[in-house]
Amino acid sequence: MLERKAHEALKGQYAAIVSEQRHYNSILEAFQMQTFLEAYELWETVTEDKPLAALLADPTLAQIKSNNEEKAKKSKVKSLMQNAVADTVIYKIMACKTAKEVECARNEILRMQTSKERLAS
């Protein structure tokens, strides 16, 4: 009986340590993602989430180029963010259309995981 109680106590302590480690890892991942995107001047794309400006009826070459660059930047950020998350998270963020949606969904998933783990311990 005493062994069982000791086992349960150790199991609870282990669960708490794992939960804390996951929470720490998720904070670290978010920080690393932000730093990485800032280094490539892409973080603003996540935080501002501006819609693409519609091209006028007769756009100039510069306007077309700028529009294409913005489209590419949005796709690049979304791709980088998707590749940086765990497989368990990717399925939950596949439906996101913008980098901002990916970031919000990712943060929500991490919050839910942390809450579940804390309730379990």
A tleap script that builds the chain and sets N, CA, C and O, in Angstrom:
source leaprc.protein.ff14SB
mol = sequence {
  NMET LEU GLU ARG LYS ALA HIE GLU ALA LEU
  LYS GLY GLN TYR ALA ALA ILE VAL SER GLU
  GLN ARG HIE TYR ASN SER ILE LEU GLU ALA
  PHE GLN MET GLN THR PHE LEU GLU ALA TYR
  GLU LEU TRP GLU THR VAL THR GLU ASP LYS
  PRO LEU ALA ALA LEU LEU ALA ASP PRO THR
  LEU ALA GLN ILE LYS SER ASN ASN GLU GLU
  LYS ALA LYS LYS SER LYS VAL LYS SER LEU
  MET GLN ASN ALA VAL ALA ASP THR VAL ILE
  TYR LYS ILE MET ALA CYS LYS THR ALA LYS
  GLU VAL GLU CYS ALA ARG ASN GLU ILE LEU
  ARG MET GLN THR SER LYS GLU ARG LEU ALA
  CSER
}
set mol.1.N position { 0.825 -1.196 0.000 }
set mol.1.CA position { 0.000 0.000 0.000 }
set mol.1.C position { 0.869 1.260 0.000 }
set mol.1.O position { 0.600 2.224 -0.717 }
set mol.2.N position { 1.911 1.222 0.819 }
set mol.2.CA position { 2.813 2.363 0.908 }
set mol.2.C position { 3.539 2.591 -0.416 }
set mol.2.O position { 3.758 3.726 -0.837 }
set mol.3.N position { 3.909 1.471 -1.067 }
set mol.3.CA position { 4.582 1.582 -2.361 }
set mol.3.C position { 3.672 2.235 -3.390 }
set mol.3.O position { 4.121 3.048 -4.197 }
set mol.4.N position { 2.403 1.882 -3.360 }
set mol.4.CA position { 1.439 2.439 -4.312 }
set mol.4.C position { 1.302 3.952 -4.114 }
set mol.4.O position { 1.270 4.713 -5.081 }
set mol.5.N position { 1.223 4.378 -2.847 }
set mol.5.CA position { 1.116 5.812 -2.550 }
set mol.5.C position { 2.374 6.548 -2.997 }
set mol.5.O position { 2.300 7.646 -3.549 }
set mol.6.N position { 3.520 5.937 -2.755 }
set mol.6.CA position { 4.783 6.550 -3.175 }
set mol.6.C position { 4.846 6.636 -4.694 }
set mol.6.O position { 5.304 7.631 -5.256 }
set mol.7.N position { 4.375 5.574 -5.350 }
set mol.7.CA position { 4.356 5.558 -6.815 }
set mol.7.C position { 3.444 6.665 -7.351 }
set mol.7.O position { 3.811 7.382 -8.282 }
set mol.8.N position { 2.263 6.797 -6.761 }
set mol.8.CA position { 1.317 7.839 -7.187 }
set mol.8.C position { 1.897 9.236 -6.954 }
set mol.8.O position { 1.729 10.130 -7.784 }
set mol.9.N position { 2.574 9.417 -5.829 }
set mol.9.CA position { 3.190 10.716 -5.527 }
set mol.9.C position { 4.276 11.043 -6.546 }
set mol.9.O position { 4.355 12.170 -7.035 }
set mol.10.N position { 5.107 10.061 -6.864 }
set mol.10.CA position { 6.164 10.275 -7.866 }
set mol.10.C position { 5.569 10.548 -9.238 }
set mol.10.O position { 6.067 11.385 -9.991 }
set mol.11.N position { 4.505 9.834 -9.551 }
set mol.11.CA position { 3.833 10.026 -10.837 }
set mol.11.C position { 3.293 11.457 -10.942 }
set mol.11.O position { 3.417 12.099 -11.985 }
set mol.12.N position { 2.695 11.948 -9.853 }
set mol.12.CA position { 2.181 13.319 -9.827 }
set mol.12.C position { 3.290 14.345 -9.961 }
set mol.12.O position { 3.141 15.342 -10.667 }
set mol.13.N position { 4.404 14.099 -9.281 }
set mol.13.CA position { 5.545 15.016 -9.380 }
set mol.13.C position { 6.109 15.025 -10.798 }
set mol.13.O position { 6.449 16.077 -11.338 }
set mol.14.N position { 6.202 13.842 -11.387 }
set mol.14.CA position { 6.712 13.739 -12.758 }
set mol.14.C position { 5.795 14.493 -13.721 }
set mol.14.O position { 6.268 15.223 -14.591 }
set mol.15.N position { 4.477 14.313 -13.559 }
set mol.15.CA position { 3.515 15.003 -14.422 }
set mol.15.C position { 3.663 16.516 -14.292 }
set mol.15.O position { 3.586 17.237 -15.286 }
set mol.16.N position { 3.873 16.992 -13.075 }
set mol.16.CA position { 4.052 18.435 -12.861 }
set mol.16.C position { 5.322 18.937 -13.535 }
set mol.16.O position { 5.333 20.016 -14.127 }
set mol.17.N position { 6.391 18.152 -13.444 }
set mol.17.CA position { 7.653 18.544 -14.085 }
set mol.17.C position { 7.495 18.576 -15.598 }
set mol.17.O position { 7.957 19.509 -16.256 }
set mol.18.N position { 6.840 17.552 -16.152 }
set mol.18.CA position { 6.619 17.494 -17.602 }
set mol.18.C position { 5.764 18.670 -18.046 }
set mol.18.O position { 6.036 19.287 -19.076 }
set mol.19.N position { 4.728 18.984 -17.269 }
set mol.19.CA position { 3.853 20.109 -17.596 }
set mol.19.C position { 4.627 21.423 -17.605 }
set mol.19.O position { 4.483 22.228 -18.524 }
set mol.20.N position { 5.445 21.634 -16.581 }
set mol.20.CA position { 6.257 22.852 -16.513 }
set mol.20.C position { 7.231 22.928 -17.683 }
set mol.20.O position { 7.432 23.993 -18.267 }
set mol.21.N position { 7.830 21.795 -18.018 }
set mol.21.CA position { 8.792 21.761 -19.124 }
set mol.21.C position { 8.102 22.091 -20.442 }
set mol.21.O position { 8.651 22.832 -21.257 }
set mol.22.N position { 6.900 21.549 -20.661 }
set mol.22.CA position { 6.155 21.850 -21.896 }
set mol.22.C position { 5.785 23.324 -21.945 }
set mol.22.O position { 5.879 23.963 -22.993 }
set mol.23.N position { 5.360 23.862 -20.796 }
set mol.23.CA position { 5.011 25.284 -20.740 }
set mol.23.C position { 6.239 26.128 -21.072 }
set mol.23.O position { 6.158 27.073 -21.857 }
set mol.24.N position { 7.365 25.784 -20.474 }
set mol.24.CA position { 8.617 26.492 -20.748 }
set mol.24.C position { 8.981 26.370 -22.224 }
set mol.24.O position { 9.369 27.354 -22.854 }
set mol.25.N position { 8.855 25.159 -22.777 }
set mol.25.CA position { 9.180 24.944 -24.190 }
set mol.25.C position { 8.284 25.761 -25.108 }
set mol.25.O position { 8.754 26.294 -26.113 }
set mol.26.N position { 6.991 25.869 -24.776 }
set mol.26.CA position { 6.083 26.631 -25.633 }
set mol.26.C position { 6.420 28.119 -25.596 }
set mol.26.O position { 6.325 28.802 -26.616 }
set mol.27.N position { 6.810 28.621 -24.435 }
set mol.27.CA position { 7.228 30.022 -24.332 }
set mol.27.C position { 8.499 30.237 -25.140 }
set mol.27.O position { 8.633 31.230 -25.856 }
set mol.28.N position { 9.422 29.307 -25.019 }
set mol.28.CA position { 10.677 29.387 -25.756 }
set mol.28.C position { 10.438 29.323 -27.264 }
set mol.28.O position { 11.048 30.077 -28.022 }
set mol.29.N position { 9.552 28.426 -27.701 }
set mol.29.CA position { 9.229 28.311 -29.125 }
set mol.29.C position { 8.647 29.612 -29.662 }
set mol.29.O position { 9.026 30.068 -30.740 }
set mol.30.N position { 7.726 30.209 -28.910 }
set mol.30.CA position { 7.111 31.461 -29.349 }
set mol.30.C position { 8.161 32.560 -29.466 }
set mol.30.O position { 8.157 33.333 -30.424 }
set mol.31.N position { 9.058 32.627 -28.489 }
set mol.31.CA position { 10.123 33.628 -28.518 }
set mol.31.C position { 11.045 33.404 -29.716 }
set mol.31.O position { 11.401 34.350 -30.419 }
set mol.32.N position { 11.431 32.141 -29.942 }
set mol.32.CA position { 12.315 31.828 -31.066 }
set mol.32.C position { 11.649 32.146 -32.400 }
set mol.32.O position { 12.296 32.661 -33.312 }
set mol.33.N position { 10.359 31.843 -32.515 }
set mol.33.CA position { 9.633 32.126 -33.755 }
set mol.33.C position { 9.607 33.625 -34.014 }
set mol.33.O position { 9.881 34.068 -35.129 }
set mol.34.N position { 9.281 34.402 -32.998 }
set mol.34.CA position { 9.227 35.851 -33.167 }
set mol.34.C position { 10.599 36.400 -33.548 }
set mol.34.O position { 10.710 37.216 -34.463 }
set mol.35.N position { 11.630 35.960 -32.858 }
set mol.35.CA position { 12.985 36.434 -33.143 }
set mol.35.C position { 13.409 36.072 -34.562 }
set mol.35.O position { 13.991 36.893 -35.270 }
set mol.36.N position { 13.118 34.851 -34.970 }
set mol.36.CA position { 13.465 34.394 -36.318 }
set mol.36.C position { 12.765 35.252 -37.375 }
set mol.36.O position { 13.391 35.704 -38.334 }
set mol.37.N position { 11.472 35.470 -37.192 }
set mol.37.CA position { 10.717 36.261 -38.171 }
set mol.37.C position { 11.140 37.728 -38.157 }
set mol.37.O position { 11.145 38.380 -39.202 }
set mol.38.N position { 11.490 38.248 -36.992 }
set mol.38.CA position { 11.993 39.623 -36.922 }
set mol.38.C position { 13.314 39.754 -37.673 }
set mol.38.O position { 13.550 40.761 -38.341 }
set mol.39.N position { 14.173 38.746 -37.569 }
set mol.39.CA position { 15.477 38.782 -38.244 }
set mol.39.C position { 15.317 38.882 -39.760 }
set mol.39.O position { 16.154 39.476 -40.439 }
set mol.40.N position { 14.260 38.309 -40.275 }
set mol.40.CA position { 14.003 38.357 -41.718 }
set mol.40.C position { 12.948 39.404 -42.088 }
set mol.40.O position { 12.397 39.395 -43.188 }
set mol.41.N position { 12.687 40.298 -41.144 }
set mol.41.CA position { 11.728 41.393 -41.331 }
set mol.41.C position { 10.354 40.883 -41.765 }
set mol.41.O position { 9.716 41.446 -42.654 }
set mol.42.N position { 9.916 39.803 -41.116 }
set mol.42.CA position { 8.628 39.204 -41.443 }
set mol.42.C position { 7.637 39.239 -40.280 }
set mol.42.O position { 6.458 38.943 -40.472 }
set mol.43.N position { 8.093 39.594 -39.076 }
set mol.43.CA position { 7.208 39.578 -37.909 }
set mol.43.C position { 6.048 40.555 -38.066 }
set mol.43.O position { 4.936 40.280 -37.616 }
set mol.44.N position { 6.301 41.672 -38.689 }
set mol.44.CA position { 5.253 42.675 -38.916 }
set mol.44.C position { 4.098 42.076 -39.724 }
set mol.44.O position { 2.943 42.453 -39.529 }
set mol.45.N position { 4.404 41.163 -40.613 }
set mol.45.CA position { 3.375 40.498 -41.408 }
set mol.45.C position { 2.421 39.725 -40.502 }
set mol.45.O position { 1.226 39.642 -40.785 }
set mol.46.N position { 2.943 39.163 -39.422 }
set mol.46.CA position { 2.113 38.410 -38.476 }
set mol.46.C position { 1.278 39.364 -37.632 }
set mol.46.O position { 0.070 39.175 -37.493 }
set mol.47.N position { 1.908 40.375 -37.076 }
set mol.47.CA position { 1.217 41.242 -36.119 }
set mol.47.C position { 0.209 42.182 -36.771 }
set mol.47.O position { -0.840 42.462 -36.192 }
set mol.48.N position { 0.514 42.664 -37.955 }
set mol.48.CA position { -0.389 43.626 -38.587 }
set mol.48.C position { -1.493 42.954 -39.388 }
set mol.48.O position { -2.632 43.420 -39.379 }
set mol.49.N position { -1.176 41.871 -40.078 }
set mol.49.CA position { -2.162 41.102 -40.837 }
set mol.49.C position { -3.006 41.988 -41.759 }
set mol.49.O position { -4.232 41.885 -41.791 }
set mol.50.N position { -2.326 42.853 -42.501 }
set mol.50.CA position { -3.026 43.743 -43.428 }
set mol.50.C position { -3.484 42.961 -44.657 }
set mol.50.O position { -2.734 42.136 -45.179 }
set mol.51.N position { -4.711 43.213 -45.124 }
set mol.51.CA position { -5.129 42.555 -46.368 }
set mol.51.C position { -4.358 43.153 -47.545 }
set mol.51.O position { -3.923 44.304 -47.502 }
set mol.52.N position { -4.201 42.361 -48.580 }
set mol.52.CA position { -3.514 42.866 -49.767 }
set mol.52.C position { -4.353 43.958 -50.413 }
set mol.52.O position { -5.574 43.839 -50.520 }
set mol.53.N position { -3.692 45.010 -50.839 }
set mol.53.CA position { -4.392 46.087 -51.530 }
set mol.53.C position { -4.788 45.593 -52.918 }
set mol.53.O position { -3.998 44.951 -53.609 }
set mol.54.N position { -5.999 45.896 -53.308 }
set mol.54.CA position { -6.468 45.490 -54.636 }
set mol.54.C position { -5.754 46.326 -55.694 }
set mol.54.O position { -5.553 47.530 -55.534 }
set mol.55.N position { -5.383 45.665 -56.757 }
set mol.55.CA position { -4.740 46.385 -57.858 }
set mol.55.C position { -5.788 47.176 -58.627 }
set mol.55.O position { -6.928 46.739 -58.784 }
set mol.56.N position { -5.387 48.335 -59.097 }
set mol.56.CA position { -6.280 49.167 -59.903 }
set mol.56.C position { -6.491 48.509 -61.263 }
set mol.56.O position { -5.849 47.510 -61.588 }
set mol.57.N position { -7.389 49.074 -62.044 }
set mol.57.CA position { -7.712 48.504 -63.354 }
set mol.57.C position { -6.488 48.427 -64.259 }
set mol.57.O position { -6.325 47.463 -65.006 }
set mol.58.N position { -5.629 49.440 -64.193 }
set mol.58.CA position { -4.440 49.466 -65.051 }
set mol.58.C position { -3.204 49.683 -64.169 }
set mol.58.O position { -2.652 50.783 -64.139 }
set mol.59.N position { -2.766 48.633 -63.448 }
set mol.59.CA position { -1.663 48.808 -62.503 }
set mol.59.C position { -0.315 48.984 -63.201 }
set mol.59.O position { -0.082 48.479 -64.298 }
set mol.60.N position { 0.549 49.713 -62.527 }
set mol.60.CA position { 1.905 49.875 -63.056 }
set mol.60.C position { 2.699 48.612 -62.730 }
set mol.60.O position { 2.280 47.794 -61.910 }
set mol.61.N position { 3.826 48.470 -63.371 }
set mol.61.CA position { 4.691 47.321 -63.129 }
set mol.61.C position { 5.153 47.303 -61.665 }
set mol.61.O position { 5.248 46.242 -61.047 }
set mol.62.N position { 5.439 48.486 -61.124 }
set mol.62.CA position { 5.876 48.593 -59.726 }
set mol.62.C position { 4.768 48.134 -58.772 }
set mol.62.O position { 5.046 47.464 -57.777 }
set mol.63.N position { 3.513 48.491 -59.071 }
set mol.63.CA position { 2.389 48.081 -58.224 }
set mol.63.C position { 2.194 46.562 -58.271 }
set mol.63.O position { 1.933 45.929 -57.249 }
set mol.64.N position { 2.323 45.997 -59.454 }
set mol.64.CA position { 2.193 44.546 -59.613 }
set mol.64.C position { 3.300 43.838 -58.836 }
set mol.64.O position { 3.055 42.860 -58.130 }
set mol.65.N position { 4.525 44.354 -58.979 }
set mol.65.CA position { 5.669 43.757 -58.289 }
set mol.65.C position { 5.480 43.835 -56.772 }
set mol.65.O position { 5.720 42.858 -56.063 }
set mol.66.N position { 5.055 44.988 -56.282 }
set mol.66.CA position { 4.839 45.178 -54.851 }
set mol.66.C position { 3.754 44.228 -54.335 }
set mol.66.O position { 3.902 43.624 -53.272 }
set mol.67.N position { 2.677 44.105 -55.088 }
set mol.67.CA position { 1.580 43.220 -54.709 }
set mol.67.C position { 2.049 41.763 -54.652 }
set mol.67.O position { 1.717 41.030 -53.720 }
set mol.68.N position { 2.814 41.359 -55.647 }
set mol.68.CA position { 3.338 39.988 -55.685 }
set mol.68.C position { 4.306 39.725 -54.533 }
set mol.68.O position { 4.313 38.635 -53.960 }
set mol.69.N position { 5.121 40.724 -54.194 }
set mol.69.CA position { 6.058 40.579 -53.077 }
set mol.69.C position { 5.314 40.414 -51.753 }
set mol.69.O position { 5.705 39.606 -50.911 }
set mol.70.N position { 4.243 41.183 -51.577 }
set mol.70.CA position { 3.445 41.070 -50.353 }
set mol.70.C position { 2.776 39.702 -50.260 }
set mol.70.O position { 2.738 39.099 -49.187 }
set mol.71.N position { 2.248 39.211 -51.382 }
set mol.71.CA position { 1.638 37.874 -51.405 }
set mol.71.C position { 2.669 36.820 -51.014 }
set mol.71.O position { 2.401 35.937 -50.200 }
set mol.72.N position { 3.849 36.933 -51.609 }
set mol.72.CA position { 4.918 35.966 -51.336 }
set mol.72.C position { 5.342 36.025 -49.875 }
set mol.72.O position { 5.597 34.993 -49.254 }
set mol.73.N position { 5.418 37.239 -49.327 }
set mol.73.CA position { 5.826 37.406 -47.931 }
set mol.73.C position { 4.821 36.728 -46.999 }
set mol.73.O position { 5.211 36.038 -46.057 }
set mol.74.N position { 3.530 36.924 -47.265 }
set mol.74.CA position { 2.493 36.306 -46.434 }
set mol.74.C position { 2.569 34.779 -46.503 }
set mol.74.O position { 2.437 34.095 -45.488 }
set mol.75.N position { 2.780 34.263 -47.693 }
set mol.75.CA position { 2.889 32.808 -47.855 }
set mol.75.C position { 4.141 32.268 -47.180 }
set mol.75.O position { 4.115 31.199 -46.569 }
set mol.76.N position { 5.233 33.009 -47.291 }
set mol.76.CA position { 6.501 32.585 -46.689 }
set mol.76.C position { 6.369 32.502 -45.168 }
set mol.76.O position { 6.814 31.532 -44.555 }
set mol.77.N position { 5.761 33.513 -44.568 }
set mol.77.CA position { 5.592 33.533 -43.112 }
set mol.77.C position { 4.718 32.366 -42.666 }
set mol.77.O position { 5.043 31.666 -41.707 }
set mol.78.N position { 3.622 32.165 -43.362 }
set mol.78.CA position { 2.715 31.071 -42.999 }
set mol.78.C position { 3.437 29.728 -43.103 }
set mol.78.O position { 3.300 28.877 -42.224 }
set mol.79.N position { 4.191 29.544 -44.157 }
set mol.79.CA position { 4.942 28.301 -44.350 }
set mol.79.C position { 5.979 28.095 -43.244 }
set mol.79.O position { 6.096 26.998 -42.697 }
set mol.80.N position { 6.722 29.138 -42.917 }
set mol.80.CA position { 7.728 29.041 -41.857 }
set mol.80.C position { 7.085 28.673 -40.523 }
set mol.80.O position { 7.613 27.848 -39.776 }
set mol.81.N position { 5.951 29.285 -40.236 }
set mol.81.CA position { 5.272 29.017 -38.973 }
set mol.81.C position { 4.733 27.591 -38.929 }
set mol.81.O position { 4.812 26.925 -37.897 }
set mol.82.N position { 4.188 27.127 -40.043 }
set mol.82.CA position { 3.665 25.763 -40.079 }
set mol.82.C position { 4.784 24.741 -39.919 }
set mol.82.O position { 4.601 23.716 -39.262 }
set mol.83.N position { 5.930 25.013 -40.510 }
set mol.83.CA position { 7.052 24.083 -40.418 }
set mol.83.C position { 7.706 24.084 -39.043 }
set mol.83.O position { 8.454 23.165 -38.710 }
set mol.84.N position { 7.434 25.097 -38.253 }
set mol.84.CA position { 8.069 25.211 -36.939 }
set mol.84.C position { 7.260 24.572 -35.814 }
set mol.84.O position { 7.749 24.457 -34.690 }
set mol.85.N position { 6.038 24.158 -36.102 }
set mol.85.CA position { 5.206 23.593 -35.036 }
set mol.85.C position { 5.233 22.072 -35.062 }
set mol.85.O position { 5.572 21.461 -36.075 }
set mol.86.N position { 4.877 21.480 -33.948 }
set mol.86.CA position { 4.839 20.020 -33.833 }
set mol.86.C position { 3.731 19.442 -34.709 }
set mol.86.O position { 2.766 20.128 -35.048 }
set mol.87.N position { 3.886 18.182 -35.065 }
set mol.87.CA position { 2.887 17.516 -35.904 }
set mol.87.C position { 1.502 17.529 -35.275 }
set mol.87.O position { 0.502 17.597 -35.988 }
set mol.88.N position { 1.431 17.464 -33.958 }
set mol.88.CA position { 0.128 17.460 -33.293 }
set mol.88.C position { -0.596 18.791 -33.452 }
set mol.88.O position { -1.824 18.847 -33.392 }
set mol.89.N position { 0.156 19.847 -33.652 }
set mol.89.CA position { -0.430 21.180 -33.793 }
set mol.89.C position { -0.767 21.481 -35.247 }
set mol.89.O position { -1.744 22.179 -35.519 }
set mol.90.N position { 0.015 20.972 -36.178 }
set mol.90.CA position { -0.158 21.324 -37.591 }
set mol.90.C position { -1.563 21.006 -38.087 }
set mol.90.O position { -2.130 21.768 -38.870 }
set mol.91.N position { -2.124 19.897 -37.643 }
set mol.91.CA position { -3.464 19.527 -38.100 }
set mol.91.C position { -4.522 20.512 -37.612 }
set mol.91.O position { -5.573 20.664 -38.233 }
set mol.92.N position { -4.242 21.165 -36.519 }
set mol.92.CA position { -5.202 22.114 -35.957 }
set mol.92.C position { -5.088 23.502 -36.581 }
set mol.92.O position { -5.999 24.318 -36.443 }
set mol.93.N position { -3.980 23.775 -37.262 }
set mol.93.CA position { -3.809 25.107 -37.849 }
set mol.93.C position { -3.861 25.091 -39.374 }
set mol.93.O position { -3.663 26.123 -40.014 }
set mol.94.N position { -4.126 23.929 -39.953 }
set mol.94.CA position { -4.146 23.822 -41.416 }
set mol.94.C position { -5.201 24.722 -42.058 }
set mol.94.O position { -5.005 25.208 -43.171 }
set mol.95.N position { -6.297 24.942 -41.377 }
set mol.95.CA position { -7.382 25.738 -41.941 }
set mol.95.C position { -7.121 27.243 -41.869 }
set mol.95.O position { -7.856 28.021 -42.476 }
set mol.96.N position { -6.104 27.656 -41.149 }
set mol.96.CA position { -5.806 29.084 -41.006 }
set mol.96.C position { -5.391 29.673 -42.353 }
set mol.96.O position { -4.604 29.080 -43.090 }
set mol.97.N position { -5.925 30.826 -42.652 }
set mol.97.CA position { -5.647 31.473 -43.937 }
set mol.97.C position { -4.480 32.452 -43.878 }
set mol.97.O position { -3.805 32.674 -44.884 }
set mol.98.N position { -4.239 33.037 -42.712 }
set mol.98.CA position { -3.182 34.044 -42.605 }
set mol.98.C position { -2.196 33.668 -41.504 }
set mol.98.O position { -2.480 32.825 -40.653 }
set mol.99.N position { -1.045 34.307 -41.540 }
set mol.99.CA position { -0.029 34.080 -40.508 }
set mol.99.C position { -0.560 34.493 -39.135 }
set mol.99.O position { -0.262 33.844 -38.132 }
set mol.100.N position { -1.330 35.552 -39.092 }
set mol.100.CA position { -1.918 36.013 -37.827 }
set mol.100.C position { -2.845 34.940 -37.253 }
set mol.100.O position { -2.824 34.679 -36.050 }
set mol.101.N position { -3.660 34.317 -38.116 }
set mol.101.CA position { -4.543 33.245 -37.664 }
set mol.101.C position { -3.734 32.059 -37.138 }
set mol.101.O position { -4.096 31.456 -36.128 }
set mol.102.N position { -2.640 31.729 -37.824 }
set mol.102.CA position { -1.772 30.629 -37.385 }
set mol.102.C position { -1.223 30.936 -35.997 }
set mol.102.O position { -1.254 30.082 -35.112 }
set mol.103.N position { -0.723 32.149 -35.807 }
set mol.103.CA position { -0.145 32.546 -34.518 }
set mol.103.C position { -1.197 32.496 -33.407 }
set mol.103.O position { -0.924 31.991 -32.318 }
set mol.104.N position { -2.392 33.014 -33.676 }
set mol.104.CA position { -3.458 33.000 -32.666 }
set mol.104.C position { -3.879 31.567 -32.336 }
set mol.104.O position { -4.056 31.223 -31.167 }
set mol.105.N position { -4.038 30.735 -33.364 }
set mol.105.CA position { -4.435 29.342 -33.146 }
set mol.105.C position { -3.360 28.594 -32.371 }
set mol.105.O position { -3.668 27.827 -31.459 }
set mol.106.N position { -2.114 28.811 -32.726 }
set mol.106.CA position { -0.995 28.154 -32.056 }
set mol.106.C position { -0.950 28.542 -30.581 }
set mol.106.O position { -0.768 27.690 -29.711 }
set mol.107.N position { -1.116 29.831 -30.309 }
set mol.107.CA position { -1.118 30.297 -28.920 }
set mol.107.C position { -2.288 29.704 -28.138 }
set mol.107.O position { -2.135 29.328 -26.976 }
set mol.108.N position { -3.450 29.623 -28.774 }
set mol.108.CA position { -4.624 29.056 -28.114 }
set mol.108.C position { -4.410 27.573 -27.805 }
set mol.108.O position { -4.769 27.107 -26.724 }
set mol.109.N position { -3.834 26.841 -28.739 }
set mol.109.CA position { -3.549 25.416 -28.528 }
set mol.109.C position { -2.585 25.242 -27.365 }
set mol.109.O position { -2.785 24.378 -26.512 }
set mol.110.N position { -1.547 26.056 -27.330 }
set mol.110.CA position { -0.569 25.964 -26.244 }
set mol.110.C position { -1.196 26.307 -24.896 }
set mol.110.O position { -0.885 25.673 -23.888 }
set mol.111.N position { -2.081 27.310 -24.873 }
set mol.111.CA position { -2.780 27.666 -23.632 }
set mol.111.C position { -3.655 26.503 -23.154 }
set mol.111.O position { -3.680 26.176 -21.968 }
set mol.112.N position { -4.375 25.886 -24.102 }
set mol.112.CA position { -5.251 24.770 -23.742 }
set mol.112.C position { -4.442 23.585 -23.227 }
set mol.112.O position { -4.832 22.949 -22.247 }
set mol.113.N position { -3.321 23.282 -23.875 }
set mol.113.CA position { -2.475 22.177 -23.424 }
set mol.113.C position { -1.952 22.435 -22.018 }
set mol.113.O position { -1.948 21.539 -21.174 }
set mol.114.N position { -1.515 23.651 -21.774 }
set mol.114.CA position { -0.991 24.001 -20.456 }
set mol.114.C position { -2.084 23.892 -19.398 }
set mol.114.O position { -1.845 23.377 -18.305 }
set mol.115.N position { -3.286 24.376 -19.721 }
set mol.115.CA position { -4.399 24.303 -18.766 }
set mol.115.C position { -4.761 22.860 -18.454 }
set mol.115.O position { -4.969 22.506 -17.293 }
set mol.116.N position { -4.839 22.020 -19.491 }
set mol.116.CA position { -5.162 20.601 -19.285 }
set mol.116.C position { -4.126 19.929 -18.398 }
set mol.116.O position { -4.466 19.180 -17.482 }
set mol.117.N position { -2.871 20.203 -18.679 }
set mol.117.CA position { -1.797 19.571 -17.912 }
set mol.117.C position { -1.811 20.025 -16.463 }
set mol.117.O position { -1.540 19.233 -15.560 }
set mol.118.N position { -2.121 21.276 -16.236 }
set mol.118.CA position { -2.157 21.771 -14.854 }
set mol.118.C position { -3.344 21.195 -14.094 }
set mol.118.O position { -3.249 20.920 -12.898 }
set mol.119.N position { -4.468 21.013 -14.796 }
set mol.119.CA position { -5.629 20.407 -14.146 }
set mol.119.C position { -5.380 18.936 -13.831 }
set mol.119.O position { -5.851 18.416 -12.820 }
set mol.120.N position { -4.635 18.275 -14.710 }
set mol.120.CA position { -4.355 16.846 -14.520 }
set mol.120.C position { -3.396 16.598 -13.361 }
set mol.120.O position { -3.426 15.535 -12.740 }
set mol.121.N position { -2.551 17.573 -13.075 }
set mol.121.CA position { -1.556 17.339 -12.010 }
set mol.121.C position { -2.023 17.802 -10.657 }
set mol.121.O position { -1.294 17.669 -9.674 }
savepdb mol mol.pdb
quit
